[in-house]
């Protein structure tokens, strides 16, 4: 279990956006039910979001923004701005998030609670954008967990097919086709299913997600 939250990390050259959904039962992590109940799935979503925001909070960033579907709650730590997600498909929502940002911007999701300051460091350090136009973090399910753009251009995301086994490859191809110099972050596993949750918790056993999963798993009969 993580201890009390420290203050936000120092400033850096990059704005960090976290695309997130309010952890409301029945609206988040629906693929975890069964074996978990909607309320338990929401607790896991809350824990995943907590761990993600703590990692971002510890890193140098020019701005820290939660791009939110829903309303902010007690899970939101100090040091974050909140913007509402726009309507439309995921490609439109991601594109709009970048459109509202200026300067180097890194966007990550809330489905990879194993993310750490060490994993994010290459894309957030002072010289992260030297000879680099984009950072790309592939997900093991074929999607992507992170996307950074030196110049936030929403056209680089609109029309990319989302939630397919080839989403990550399509998005990365869009970047290279635009002539961008792309650097890669390590691949991570999204938490979609109960099996994913177990593997992610094992990868980050000290996080709130792992502690929450350990507390709920006996009740779920696993």
PLY file of the C-alpha trace (Angstrom):
ply
format ascii 1.0
element vertex 222
property float x
property float y
property float z
element edge 221
property int vertex1
property int vertex2
end_header
0.00 0.00 0.00
1.33 3.41 -0.91
1.94 5.91 1.90
0.66 9.47 2.12
0.92 11.42 -1.11
3.88 13.74 -1.40
3.69 17.12 -3.07
3.73 17.34 -6.87
7.08 16.79 -8.53
9.14 19.57 -10.06
8.35 21.36 -13.28
9.53 19.98 -16.62
9.15 20.68 -20.34
6.18 18.37 -20.91
2.49 18.50 -20.05
1.08 15.15 -18.92
-2.53 14.22 -19.67
-4.24 11.24 -18.01
-7.33 10.10 -19.90
-9.64 8.70 -17.24
-13.15 7.67 -16.35
-14.80 8.35 -13.00
-14.71 5.03 -11.07
-18.47 4.47 -10.88
-19.83 0.90 -10.53
-21.24 -0.36 -13.80
-19.33 2.19 -15.89
-15.72 1.11 -15.43
-13.83 -2.15 -15.84
-16.94 -4.00 -16.99
-14.82 -6.84 -18.39
-13.82 -7.68 -14.82
-17.42 -8.70 -14.08
-17.47 -11.58 -13.45
-15.66 -12.68 -11.36
-15.81 -9.30 -9.60
-18.99 -7.38 -8.89
-19.50 -3.95 -10.48
-18.69 -2.33 -7.13
-15.48 -4.35 -6.81
-14.51 -3.54 -10.41
-14.98 0.15 -9.57
-12.69 -0.26 -6.55
-10.04 -1.74 -8.83
-10.51 1.13 -11.29
-10.13 3.61 -8.42
-6.92 1.91 -7.31
-5.53 1.85 -10.86
-6.26 5.54 -11.24
-4.68 6.29 -7.85
-1.44 4.51 -8.74
-1.31 6.17 -12.16
-1.81 9.66 -10.77
0.80 9.11 -8.05
3.36 8.12 -10.69
2.56 11.23 -12.74
2.61 13.39 -9.61
6.14 12.26 -8.81
7.55 13.22 -12.21
8.65 16.60 -13.54
5.88 18.06 -15.68
4.88 21.46 -16.94
1.21 20.68 -16.28
-0.65 17.65 -14.96
-4.17 17.25 -16.34
-6.87 14.61 -15.88
-9.05 14.46 -18.99
-12.13 13.07 -17.34
-15.32 11.27 -18.32
-17.40 12.00 -15.23
-16.87 14.15 -12.16
-13.77 14.57 -10.00
-13.92 13.03 -6.53
-11.80 12.31 -3.49
-9.53 10.15 -5.65
-8.11 13.27 -7.33
-4.89 14.43 -5.64
-3.70 18.02 -5.47
-1.64 19.34 -8.35
-3.92 18.21 -11.20
-6.16 20.25 -13.46
-9.36 18.63 -14.72
-10.79 18.87 -18.23
-13.91 17.13 -19.45
-13.70 14.63 -22.27
-15.55 15.54 -25.42
-18.23 13.37 -26.99
-17.46 10.86 -29.72
-15.29 7.83 -30.26
-12.01 7.26 -28.49
-9.97 8.65 -31.39
-11.98 11.90 -31.23
-11.62 12.13 -27.45
-7.87 11.60 -27.58
-7.53 14.05 -30.46
-9.51 16.68 -28.54
-7.31 16.19 -25.48
-4.22 16.96 -27.55
-5.98 19.86 -29.31
-6.46 21.60 -25.96
-2.77 21.31 -25.08
0.18 23.40 -26.26
3.81 22.41 -26.36
5.23 18.94 -25.75
2.49 16.71 -24.35
2.40 13.11 -23.13
-0.94 11.32 -22.78
-1.38 8.11 -20.80
-4.39 6.06 -19.70
-5.56 4.75 -16.33
-5.41 1.08 -17.32
-1.71 0.57 -16.54
-1.31 1.06 -12.77
2.13 -0.55 -12.97
3.41 2.63 -14.64
6.21 4.21 -12.65
8.36 7.33 -12.64
11.18 5.19 -14.00
9.09 4.08 -16.98
7.92 7.63 -17.73
11.30 9.27 -17.16
12.66 9.05 -20.75
9.65 10.97 -22.11
9.62 13.58 -19.33
13.28 14.43 -18.76
14.70 17.80 -19.74
16.06 16.57 -23.08
13.18 14.21 -23.90
12.38 15.99 -27.17
15.91 16.34 -28.51
15.90 14.68 -31.94
12.44 13.28 -31.15
8.95 14.30 -32.30
6.87 11.57 -30.64
6.97 9.02 -27.84
4.99 5.80 -28.18
4.16 3.23 -25.49
2.74 0.01 -26.96
0.30 -2.14 -25.01
0.59 -5.92 -24.99
-2.98 -6.31 -26.29
-2.10 -4.46 -29.50
-3.16 -0.98 -28.38
-1.03 1.72 -26.79
-0.73 3.05 -23.27
1.21 6.27 -23.92
1.51 8.79 -26.72
3.66 11.88 -26.62
3.77 14.62 -29.24
6.22 17.51 -29.41
3.56 19.42 -31.35
0.06 18.27 -30.30
-1.68 17.75 -33.66
-5.13 16.15 -33.31
-5.03 15.04 -36.96
-2.48 12.42 -35.94
-5.20 10.57 -33.98
-8.49 11.18 -35.76
-9.59 8.19 -37.78
-7.18 5.70 -36.18
-9.26 2.55 -35.47
-9.43 2.07 -31.72
-9.96 -1.03 -29.55
-8.61 -3.47 -32.14
-5.59 -5.81 -32.01
-3.90 -3.46 -34.51
-4.63 -0.08 -32.91
-1.08 0.43 -31.69
0.47 -0.48 -35.02
-1.97 1.79 -36.85
-1.26 4.71 -34.52
2.49 4.30 -34.75
2.27 4.03 -38.54
0.30 7.29 -38.57
3.16 8.98 -36.73
5.90 7.69 -39.01
3.85 8.43 -42.14
3.74 12.04 -40.98
7.52 12.06 -40.91
7.84 12.13 -37.14
10.88 10.77 -35.34
9.41 8.26 -32.88
10.95 6.82 -29.73
9.41 3.90 -27.89
8.59 3.35 -24.24
8.45 -0.21 -22.85
5.33 -2.26 -23.63
2.84 -2.60 -20.77
-0.24 -4.72 -20.15
-3.63 -3.02 -19.82
-5.99 -4.19 -17.08
-9.01 -5.45 -19.00
-9.70 -8.94 -17.62
-9.19 -10.68 -14.29
-6.14 -12.45 -15.73
-4.68 -9.08 -16.74
-5.32 -7.75 -13.24
-3.35 -10.58 -11.66
-0.37 -10.11 -13.95
-0.32 -6.34 -13.51
-0.54 -6.65 -9.72
2.39 -9.08 -9.78
4.40 -6.54 -11.80
3.74 -3.79 -9.23
3.16 -5.57 -5.90
3.67 -2.44 -3.79
0.89 -0.40 -5.37
-2.65 0.27 -4.25
-3.97 -1.73 -7.20
-2.16 -4.87 -6.04
-3.35 -4.36 -2.46
-6.95 -3.86 -3.59
-6.85 -6.92 -5.82
-5.46 -9.04 -2.96
-8.26 -7.86 -0.67
-11.03 -8.55 -3.22
-9.84 -11.77 -4.81
-10.89 -14.16 -1.98
-14.38 -12.64 -2.04
-14.53 -13.22 -5.78
-13.82 -16.91 -5.25
-10.50 -16.89 -7.08
0 1
1 2
2 3
3 4
4 5
5 6
6 7
7 8
8 9
9 10
10 11
11 12
12 13
13 14
14 15
15 16
16 17
17 18
18 19
19 20
20 21
21 22
22 23
23 24
24 25
25 26
26 27
27 28
28 29
29 30
30 31
31 32
32 33
33 34
34 35
35 36
36 37
37 38
38 39
39 40
40 41
41 42
42 43
43 44
44 45
45 46
46 47
47 48
48 49
49 50
50 51
51 52
52 53
53 54
54 55
55 56
56 57
57 58
58 59
59 60
60 61
61 62
62 63
63 64
64 65
65 66
66 67
67 68
68 69
69 70
70 71
71 72
72 73
73 74
74 75
75 76
76 77
77 78
78 79
79 80
80 81
81 82
82 83
83 84
84 85
85 86
86 87
87 88
88 89
89 90
90 91
91 92
92 93
93 94
94 95
95 96
96 97
97 98
98 99
99 100
100 101
101 102
102 103
103 104
104 105
105 106
106 107
107 108
108 109
109 110
110 111
111 112
112 113
113 114
114 115
115 116
116 117
117 118
118 119
119 120
120 121
121 122
122 123
123 124
124 125
125 126
126 127
127 128
128 129
129 130
130 131
131 132
132 133
133 134
134 135
135 136
136 137
137 138
138 139
139 140
140 141
141 142
142 143
143 144
144 145
145 146
146 147
147 148
148 149
149 150
150 151
151 152
152 153
153 154
154 155
155 156
156 157
157 158
158 159
159 160
160 161
161 162
162 163
163 164
164 165
165 166
166 167
167 168
168 169
169 170
170 171
171 172
172 173
173 174
174 175
175 176
176 177
177 178
178 179
179 180
180 181
181 182
182 183
183 184
184 185
185 186
186 187
187 188
188 189
189 190
190 191
191 192
192 193
193 194
194 195
195 196
196 197
197 198
198 199
199 200
200 201
201 202
202 203
203 204
204 205
205 206
206 207
207 208
208 209
209 210
210 211
211 212
212 213
213 214
214 215
215 216
216 217
217 218
218 219
219 220
220 221
